[in-house]
């Protein structure tokens, strides 16, 4: 399966080939990203990193930051 991941705010696009049954977390880790540092969207809907991807997907990962 192929997943296209767009990373914001950098507007970087990555294509990741994954096995069926992989989760959003697996995709983020395959890109060497810390899953807790991103909110992932399918279209305009946020999805949990535990969601299992079942077909070719296009996702958007928005980097989040907190601090004082």
N, CA, C and O atoms as a CHARMM CRD file, in Angstrom:
* protein
*
  272
    1    1 UNK  N      0.83700  -1.17800   0.00000 PROA 1      0.00000
    2    1 UNK  CA     0.00000   0.00000   0.00000 PROA 1      0.00000
    3    1 UNK  C      0.87800   1.23600   0.00000 PROA 1      0.00000
    4    1 UNK  O      2.00000   1.22800   0.50700 PROA 1      0.00000
    5    2 UNK  N      0.34800   2.28500  -0.57300 PROA 2      0.00000
    6    2 UNK  CA     1.09100   3.53300  -0.66500 PROA 2      0.00000
    7    2 UNK  C      0.36500   4.59900   0.14600 PROA 2      0.00000
    8    2 UNK  O     -0.85100   4.75700   0.03900 PROA 2      0.00000
    9    3 UNK  N      1.12100   5.32200   0.95200 PROA 3      0.00000
   10    3 UNK  CA     0.57800   6.44100   1.71500 PROA 3      0.00000
   11    3 UNK  C      1.35100   7.69100   1.32000 PROA 3      0.00000
   12    3 UNK  O      2.58200   7.70300   1.33200 PROA 3      0.00000
   13    4 UNK  N      0.62100   8.73400   0.97300 PROA 4      0.00000
   14    4 UNK  CA     1.23100  10.03300   0.69400 PROA 4      0.00000
   15    4 UNK  C      0.97700  10.89600   1.92400 PROA 4      0.00000
   16    4 UNK  O     -0.16700  11.13000   2.31500 PROA 4      0.00000
   17    5 UNK  N      2.06100  11.36000   2.52100 PROA 5      0.00000
   18    5 UNK  CA     1.98700  12.14500   3.75200 PROA 5      0.00000
   19    5 UNK  C      2.51600  13.54400   3.47600 PROA 5      0.00000
   20    5 UNK  O      3.66400  13.71400   3.06600 PROA 5      0.00000
   21    6 UNK  N      1.67400  14.54100   3.70400 PROA 6      0.00000
   22    6 UNK  CA     2.08000  15.93400   3.57100 PROA 6      0.00000
   23    6 UNK  C      2.32200  16.47500   4.96800 PROA 6      0.00000
   24    6 UNK  O      1.44500  16.39900   5.82800 PROA 6      0.00000
   25    7 UNK  N      3.50600  17.02000   5.19700 PROA 7      0.00000
   26    7 UNK  CA     3.87700  17.53100   6.51200 PROA 7      0.00000
   27    7 UNK  C      3.75800  19.04500   6.50300 PROA 7      0.00000
   28    7 UNK  O      4.34500  19.72200   5.65900 PROA 7      0.00000
   29    8 UNK  N      2.99100  19.57000   7.45300 PROA 8      0.00000
   30    8 UNK  CA     2.82600  21.01100   7.59000 PROA 8      0.00000
   31    8 UNK  C      3.45400  21.47200   8.89400 PROA 8      0.00000
   32    8 UNK  O      3.43900  20.69500   9.84900 PROA 8      0.00000
   33    9 UNK  N      3.98300  22.62800   9.00500 PROA 9      0.00000
   34    9 UNK  CA     3.87600  23.74800   8.07800 PROA 9      0.00000
   35    9 UNK  C      4.94100  23.75900   6.98300 PROA 9      0.00000
   36    9 UNK  O      4.95500  24.68100   6.16800 PROA 9      0.00000
   37   10 UNK  N      5.82200  22.78100   6.93500 PROA 10     0.00000
   38   10 UNK  CA     6.92300  22.78700   5.97000 PROA 10     0.00000
   39   10 UNK  C      6.48500  22.52100   4.53400 PROA 10     0.00000
   40   10 UNK  O      7.22300  22.82400   3.59700 PROA 10     0.00000
   41   11 UNK  N      5.29200  21.95800   4.35300 PROA 11     0.00000
   42   11 UNK  CA     4.76400  21.59300   3.04100 PROA 11     0.00000
   43   11 UNK  C      5.65600  20.58000   2.32500 PROA 11     0.00000
   44   11 UNK  O      5.86500  20.65600   1.11400 PROA 11     0.00000
   45   12 UNK  N      6.17000  19.63900   3.09800 PROA 12     0.00000
   46   12 UNK  CA     6.98600  18.54500   2.56600 PROA 12     0.00000
   47   12 UNK  C      6.05400  17.37100   2.29600 PROA 12     0.00000
   48   12 UNK  O      5.15700  17.08600   3.09000 PROA 12     0.00000
   49   13 UNK  N      6.27000  16.69500   1.18000 PROA 13     0.00000
   50   13 UNK  CA     5.45600  15.52700   0.86800 PROA 13     0.00000
   51   13 UNK  C      6.33400  14.29400   0.81100 PROA 13     0.00000
   52   13 UNK  O      7.38100  14.28700   0.16300 PROA 13     0.00000
   53   14 UNK  N      5.89100  13.24300   1.50400 PROA 14     0.00000
   54   14 UNK  CA     6.62700  11.97600   1.52100 PROA 14     0.00000
   55   14 UNK  C      5.69400  10.86600   1.07300 PROA 14     0.00000
   56   14 UNK  O      4.50200  10.87100   1.38100 PROA 14     0.00000
   57   15 UNK  N      6.25000   9.92600   0.34900 PROA 15     0.00000
   58   15 UNK  CA     5.49800   8.74800  -0.06200 PROA 15     0.00000
   59   15 UNK  C      6.08300   7.55000   0.66500 PROA 15     0.00000
   60   15 UNK  O      7.29000   7.31200   0.61400 PROA 15     0.00000
   61   16 UNK  N      5.21400   6.78900   1.34900 PROA 16     0.00000
   62   16 UNK  CA     5.65900   5.66800   2.15900 PROA 16     0.00000
   63   16 UNK  C      4.92000   4.41900   1.69700 PROA 16     0.00000
   64   16 UNK  O      3.69700   4.43300   1.55600 PROA 16     0.00000
   65   17 UNK  N      5.65600   3.34800   1.46300 PROA 17     0.00000
   66   17 UNK  CA     5.04400   2.06200   1.14800 PROA 17     0.00000
   67   17 UNK  C      4.94100   1.25900   2.44200 PROA 17     0.00000
   68   17 UNK  O      5.93400   1.05300   3.14000 PROA 17     0.00000
   69   18 UNK  N      3.73100   0.81300   2.74700 PROA 18     0.00000
   70   18 UNK  CA     3.49300   0.08900   3.99400 PROA 18     0.00000
   71   18 UNK  C      2.75600  -1.22000   3.71100 PROA 18     0.00000
   72   18 UNK  O      2.17600  -1.41100   2.64200 PROA 18     0.00000
   73   19 UNK  N      2.79700  -2.09500   4.67900 PROA 19     0.00000
   74   19 UNK  CA     2.07300  -3.35500   4.60800 PROA 19     0.00000
   75   19 UNK  C      0.62900  -3.13900   5.06600 PROA 19     0.00000
   76   19 UNK  O      0.36600  -2.24200   5.86600 PROA 19     0.00000
   77   20 UNK  N     -0.30600  -3.94900   4.56800 PROA 20     0.00000
   78   20 UNK  CA    -1.68600  -3.85800   5.06700 PROA 20     0.00000
   79   20 UNK  C     -1.71500  -4.06400   6.58000 PROA 20     0.00000
   80   20 UNK  O     -0.96500  -4.87300   7.12500 PROA 20     0.00000
   81   21 UNK  N     -2.58500  -3.32500   7.23800 PROA 21     0.00000
   82   21 UNK  CA    -2.70300  -3.44000   8.68600 PROA 21     0.00000
   83   21 UNK  C     -1.82600  -2.47500   9.46000 PROA 21     0.00000
   84   21 UNK  O     -1.85700  -2.47100  10.69100 PROA 21     0.00000
   85   22 UNK  N     -1.03900  -1.65400   8.76700 PROA 22     0.00000
   86   22 UNK  CA    -0.18900  -0.67400   9.44900 PROA 22     0.00000
   87   22 UNK  C     -1.03700   0.50000   9.93500 PROA 22     0.00000
   88   22 UNK  O     -2.06900   0.83300   9.35200 PROA 22     0.00000
   89   23 UNK  N     -0.57500   1.10700  11.00600 PROA 23     0.00000
   90   23 UNK  CA    -1.30400   2.23400  11.59500 PROA 23     0.00000
   91   23 UNK  C     -0.67400   3.56000  11.16400 PROA 23     0.00000
   92   23 UNK  O      0.39000   3.60100  10.54700 PROA 23     0.00000
   93   24 UNK  N     -1.36600   4.62800  11.50900 PROA 24     0.00000
   94   24 UNK  CA    -0.84500   5.97000  11.27100 PROA 24     0.00000
   95   24 UNK  C      0.48800   6.13400  11.99500 PROA 24     0.00000
   96   24 UNK  O      1.41500   6.74700  11.46400 PROA 24     0.00000
   97   25 UNK  N      0.58500   5.59600  13.19100 PROA 25     0.00000
   98   25 UNK  CA     1.83800   5.65700  13.95000 PROA 25     0.00000
   99   25 UNK  C      2.98300   4.99900  13.17300 PROA 25     0.00000
  100   25 UNK  O      4.09700   5.52300  13.15600 PROA 25     0.00000
  101   26 UNK  N      2.72100   3.86400  12.53300 PROA 26     0.00000
  102   26 UNK  CA     3.74400   3.17900  11.73500 PROA 26     0.00000
  103   26 UNK  C      4.23900   4.06700  10.58900 PROA 26     0.00000
  104   26 UNK  O      5.43100   4.08500  10.28000 PROA 26     0.00000
  105   27 UNK  N      3.32200   4.79400   9.97000 PROA 27     0.00000
  106   27 UNK  CA     3.69300   5.69500   8.87100 PROA 27     0.00000
  107   27 UNK  C      4.58200   6.81200   9.39200 PROA 27     0.00000
  108   27 UNK  O      5.60500   7.12600   8.78200 PROA 27     0.00000
  109   28 UNK  N      4.20100   7.41700  10.51600 PROA 28     0.00000
  110   28 UNK  CA     5.01600   8.49300  11.08600 PROA 28     0.00000
  111   28 UNK  C      6.40500   7.99000  11.46100 PROA 28     0.00000
  112   28 UNK  O      7.40200   8.66500  11.20100 PROA 28     0.00000
  113   29 UNK  N      6.47500   6.82800  12.05900 PROA 29     0.00000
  114   29 UNK  CA     7.78000   6.26500  12.44200 PROA 29     0.00000
  115   29 UNK  C      8.61900   5.92000  11.21700 PROA 29     0.00000
  116   29 UNK  O      9.84300   6.05200  11.25400 PROA 29     0.00000
  117   30 UNK  N      7.98400   5.48000  10.13300 PROA 30     0.00000
  118   30 UNK  CA     8.71200   5.18100   8.89700 PROA 30     0.00000
  119   30 UNK  C      9.35100   6.44000   8.31100 PROA 30     0.00000
  120   30 UNK  O     10.34400   6.37000   7.58700 PROA 30     0.00000
  121   31 UNK  N      8.76300   7.58700   8.63900 PROA 31     0.00000
  122   31 UNK  CA     9.32400   8.87600   8.19800 PROA 31     0.00000
  123   31 UNK  C     10.26900   9.47200   9.23400 PROA 31     0.00000
  124   31 UNK  O     10.74900  10.59400   9.06700 PROA 31     0.00000
  125   32 UNK  N     10.53700   8.72800  10.30100 PROA 32     0.00000
  126   32 UNK  CA    11.41900   9.16600  11.39800 PROA 32     0.00000
  127   32 UNK  C     10.84200  10.35600  12.16300 PROA 32     0.00000
  128   32 UNK  O     11.58000  11.22600  12.62500 PROA 32     0.00000
  129   33 UNK  N      9.49600  10.38400  12.29400 PROA 33     0.00000
  130   33 UNK  CA     8.82600  11.41600  13.06800 PROA 33     0.00000
  131   33 UNK  C      8.33200  10.82900  14.38400 PROA 33     0.00000
  132   33 UNK  O      7.94600   9.66100  14.44300 PROA 33     0.00000
  133   34 UNK  N      8.34400  11.63600  15.43300 PROA 34     0.00000
  134   34 UNK  CA     7.77500  11.22500  16.70900 PROA 34     0.00000
  135   34 UNK  C      6.25300  11.39000  16.62500 PROA 34     0.00000
  136   34 UNK  O      5.77000  12.50600  16.43400 PROA 34     0.00000
  137   35 UNK  N      5.50300  10.31600  16.76000 PROA 35     0.00000
  138   35 UNK  CA     4.05300  10.38900  16.58400 PROA 35     0.00000
  139   35 UNK  C      3.34800  11.40200  17.48900 PROA 35     0.00000
  140   35 UNK  O      2.34900  11.99500  17.08200 PROA 35     0.00000
  141   36 UNK  N      3.84700  11.60900  18.69800 PROA 36     0.00000
  142   36 UNK  CA     3.21300  12.55800  19.61400 PROA 36     0.00000
  143   36 UNK  C      3.42700  14.01500  19.21400 PROA 36     0.00000
  144   36 UNK  O      2.84500  14.91500  19.81900 PROA 36     0.00000
  145   37 UNK  N      4.25400  14.25200  18.20600 PROA 37     0.00000
  146   37 UNK  CA     4.54700  15.61200  17.77000 PROA 37     0.00000
  147   37 UNK  C      3.68400  16.06600  16.60300 PROA 37     0.00000
  148   37 UNK  O      3.87700  17.16500  16.08300 PROA 37     0.00000
  149   38 UNK  N      2.72800  15.22700  16.18200 PROA 38     0.00000
  150   38 UNK  CA     1.92000  15.53400  15.00300 PROA 38     0.00000
  151   38 UNK  C      0.45300  15.21600  15.24100 PROA 38     0.00000
  152   38 UNK  O      0.11000  14.26600  15.94500 PROA 38     0.00000
  153   39 UNK  N     -0.40000  16.02800  14.64200 PROA 39     0.00000
  154   39 UNK  CA    -1.81500  15.71700  14.51700 PROA 39     0.00000
  155   39 UNK  C     -2.01500  15.31200  13.07300 PROA 39     0.00000
  156   39 UNK  O     -1.63100  16.04000  12.15800 PROA 39     0.00000
  157   40 UNK  N     -2.61500  14.15000  12.86700 PROA 40     0.00000
  158   40 UNK  CA    -2.76600  13.62500  11.50900 PROA 40     0.00000
  159   40 UNK  C     -4.21400  13.77700  11.07100 PROA 40     0.00000
  160   40 UNK  O     -5.14500  13.48600  11.82100 PROA 40     0.00000
  161   41 UNK  N     -4.37900  14.24300   9.83200 PROA 41     0.00000
  162   41 UNK  CA    -5.70100  14.46300   9.26100 PROA 41     0.00000
  163   41 UNK  C     -5.89700  13.58200   8.03500 PROA 41     0.00000
  164   41 UNK  O     -4.97500  13.37600   7.24500 PROA 41     0.00000
  165   42 UNK  N     -7.11100  13.06800   7.89000 PROA 42     0.00000
  166   42 UNK  CA    -7.53400  12.42800   6.64300 PROA 42     0.00000
  167   42 UNK  C     -8.57900  13.37900   6.08500 PROA 42     0.00000
  168   42 UNK  O     -9.68300  13.48100   6.61900 PROA 42     0.00000
  169   43 UNK  N     -8.23100  14.07400   5.01200 PROA 43     0.00000
  170   43 UNK  CA    -9.08200  15.16600   4.53800 PROA 43     0.00000
  171   43 UNK  C     -8.99000  16.29700   5.54900 PROA 43     0.00000
  172   43 UNK  O     -7.91400  16.84700   5.78300 PROA 43     0.00000
  173   44 UNK  N    -10.12100  16.63800   6.14400 PROA 44     0.00000
  174   44 UNK  CA   -10.11400  17.68400   7.18000 PROA 44     0.00000
  175   44 UNK  C    -10.43900  17.11500   8.55700 PROA 44     0.00000
  176   44 UNK  O    -10.66800  17.86200   9.50800 PROA 44     0.00000
  177   45 UNK  N    -10.45900  15.78500   8.65700 PROA 45     0.00000
  178   45 UNK  CA   -10.82900  15.13200   9.90800 PROA 45     0.00000
  179   45 UNK  C     -9.60900  14.59000  10.63900 PROA 45     0.00000
  180   45 UNK  O     -8.86400  13.78900  10.07300 PROA 45     0.00000
  181   46 UNK  N     -9.38500  15.00700  11.88900 PROA 46     0.00000
  182   46 UNK  CA    -8.27900  14.44100  12.66500 PROA 46     0.00000
  183   46 UNK  C     -8.53200  12.95500  12.93200 PROA 46     0.00000
  184   46 UNK  O     -9.66100  12.54500  13.20200 PROA 46     0.00000
  185   47 UNK  N     -7.46600  12.15700  12.85200 PROA 47     0.00000
  186   47 UNK  CA    -7.58600  10.73200  13.13700 PROA 47     0.00000
  187   47 UNK  C     -6.52700  10.33200  14.17100 PROA 47     0.00000
  188   47 UNK  O     -5.44400  10.91500  14.20900 PROA 47     0.00000
  189   48 UNK  N     -6.84200   9.34500  15.00100 PROA 48     0.00000
  190   48 UNK  CA    -5.86400   8.90300  16.00600 PROA 48     0.00000
  191   48 UNK  C     -4.71700   8.14100  15.35400 PROA 48     0.00000
  192   48 UNK  O     -4.87700   7.55300  14.28400 PROA 48     0.00000
  193   49 UNK  N     -3.56200   8.15800  16.00900 PROA 49     0.00000
  194   49 UNK  CA    -2.40300   7.45500  15.44800 PROA 49     0.00000
  195   49 UNK  C     -2.57900   5.94600  15.48400 PROA 49     0.00000
  196   49 UNK  O     -1.80100   5.21400  14.87200 PROA 49     0.00000
  197   50 UNK  N     -3.58800   5.47900  16.19200 PROA 50     0.00000
  198   50 UNK  CA    -3.85000   4.03200  16.25200 PROA 50     0.00000
  199   50 UNK  C     -4.72500   3.55000  15.09700 PROA 50     0.00000
  200   50 UNK  O     -4.92300   2.34500  14.93800 PROA 50     0.00000
  201   51 UNK  N     -5.25300   4.47300  14.28800 PROA 51     0.00000
  202   51 UNK  CA    -6.07900   4.06400  13.14600 PROA 51     0.00000
  203   51 UNK  C     -5.27400   3.19800  12.19300 PROA 51     0.00000
  204   51 UNK  O     -4.13000   3.50700  11.85900 PROA 51     0.00000
  205   52 UNK  N     -5.89400   2.10600  11.76200 PROA 52     0.00000
  206   52 UNK  CA    -5.26100   1.20900  10.79600 PROA 52     0.00000
  207   52 UNK  C     -5.64100   1.66600   9.39200 PROA 52     0.00000
  208   52 UNK  O     -6.81100   1.90900   9.09900 PROA 52     0.00000
  209   53 UNK  N     -4.64200   1.77900   8.53900 PROA 53     0.00000
  210   53 UNK  CA    -4.86800   2.21900   7.17000 PROA 53     0.00000
  211   53 UNK  C     -5.18900   1.00300   6.31100 PROA 53     0.00000
  212   53 UNK  O     -4.47700  -0.00100   6.35300 PROA 53     0.00000
  213   54 UNK  N     -6.26900   1.09800   5.52900 PROA 54     0.00000
  214   54 UNK  CA    -6.73300  -0.06800   4.79800 PROA 54     0.00000
  215   54 UNK  C     -6.56500   0.02100   3.28200 PROA 54     0.00000
  216   54 UNK  O     -6.81500  -0.96500   2.58900 PROA 54     0.00000
  217   55 UNK  N     -6.16200   1.13500   2.76300 PROA 55     0.00000
  218   55 UNK  CA    -5.95700   1.28200   1.31900 PROA 55     0.00000
  219   55 UNK  C     -4.98600   2.43900   1.09400 PROA 55     0.00000
  220   55 UNK  O     -4.55200   3.09700   2.03900 PROA 55     0.00000
  221   56 UNK  N     -4.65600   2.67200  -0.17500 PROA 56     0.00000
  222   56 UNK  CA    -3.80700   3.82300  -0.46800 PROA 56     0.00000
  223   56 UNK  C     -4.45400   5.05600   0.14500 PROA 56     0.00000
  224   56 UNK  O     -5.65500   5.27900  -0.00900 PROA 56     0.00000
  225   57 UNK  N     -3.65500   5.85300   0.83900 PROA 57     0.00000
  226   57 UNK  CA    -4.19200   6.98000   1.59300 PROA 57     0.00000
  227   57 UNK  C     -3.38500   8.23900   1.34300 PROA 57     0.00000
  228   57 UNK  O     -2.19700   8.19200   1.02200 PROA 57     0.00000
  229   58 UNK  N     -4.06600   9.36900   1.49900 PROA 58     0.00000
  230   58 UNK  CA    -3.40500  10.66800   1.52700 PROA 58     0.00000
  231   58 UNK  C     -3.70200  11.27400   2.88400 PROA 58     0.00000
  232   58 UNK  O     -4.86000  11.47700   3.24900 PROA 58     0.00000
  233   59 UNK  N     -2.64300  11.56100   3.62600 PROA 59     0.00000
  234   59 UNK  CA    -2.77600  12.10000   4.96800 PROA 59     0.00000
  235   59 UNK  C     -2.01300  13.40800   5.07500 PROA 59     0.00000
  236   59 UNK  O     -1.08500  13.66800   4.31000 PROA 59     0.00000
  237   60 UNK  N     -2.41500  14.22000   6.02700 PROA 60     0.00000
  238   60 UNK  CA    -1.71500  15.46900   6.34300 PROA 60     0.00000
  239   60 UNK  C     -1.28200  15.38000   7.80300 PROA 60     0.00000
  240   60 UNK  O     -2.09500  15.08800   8.68000 PROA 60     0.00000
  241   61 UNK  N     -0.01000  15.63100   8.05800 PROA 61     0.00000
  242   61 UNK  CA     0.51600  15.63800   9.42900 PROA 61     0.00000
  243   61 UNK  C      0.89300  17.07800   9.78100 PROA 61     0.00000
  244   61 UNK  O      1.75300  17.68300   9.14100 PROA 61     0.00000
  245   62 UNK  N      0.24000  17.60700  10.79900 PROA 62     0.00000
  246   62 UNK  CA     0.49900  18.97100  11.24600 PROA 62     0.00000
  247   62 UNK  C      1.36200  18.90300  12.49300 PROA 62     0.00000
  248   62 UNK  O      0.97500  18.32200  13.50700 PROA 62     0.00000
  249   63 UNK  N      2.54600  19.51200  12.39900 PROA 63     0.00000
  250   63 UNK  CA     3.45600  19.51500  13.54200 PROA 63     0.00000
  251   63 UNK  C      2.90200  20.42700  14.62400 PROA 63     0.00000
  252   63 UNK  O      2.48600  21.55200  14.34900 PROA 63     0.00000
  253   64 UNK  N      2.89900  19.93800  15.84400 PROA 64     0.00000
  254   64 UNK  CA     2.40000  20.73100  16.96800 PROA 64     0.00000
  255   64 UNK  C      3.55400  21.04100  17.90500 PROA 64     0.00000
  256   64 UNK  O      4.54600  20.31600  17.97400 PROA 64     0.00000
  257   65 UNK  N      3.38900  22.14300  18.62400 PROA 65     0.00000
  258   65 UNK  CA     4.41300  22.52900  19.59600 PROA 65     0.00000
  259   65 UNK  C      3.70700  23.16900  20.78000 PROA 65     0.00000
  260   65 UNK  O      2.64900  23.78400  20.64500 PROA 65     0.00000
  261   66 UNK  N      4.30700  23.01000  21.91200 PROA 66     0.00000
  262   66 UNK  CA     3.77100  23.67800  23.09900 PROA 66     0.00000
  263   66 UNK  C      4.95000  24.21100  23.89400 PROA 66     0.00000
  264   66 UNK  O      6.08800  23.77700  23.71500 PROA 66     0.00000
  265   67 UNK  N      4.67500  25.10900  24.72700 PROA 67     0.00000
  266   67 UNK  CA     5.75100  25.65900  25.53200 PROA 67     0.00000
  267   67 UNK  C      5.31400  26.97900  26.14900 PROA 67     0.00000
  268   67 UNK  O      4.15800  27.39100  26.05800 PROA 67     0.00000
  269   68 UNK  N      6.26400  27.60600  26.76100 PROA 68     0.00000
  270   68 UNK  CA     5.90000  28.85500  27.44100 PROA 68     0.00000
  271   68 UNK  C      6.69400  30.00500  26.96700 PROA 68     0.00000
  272   68 UNK  O      6.50400  31.12400  27.44300 PROA 68     0.00000
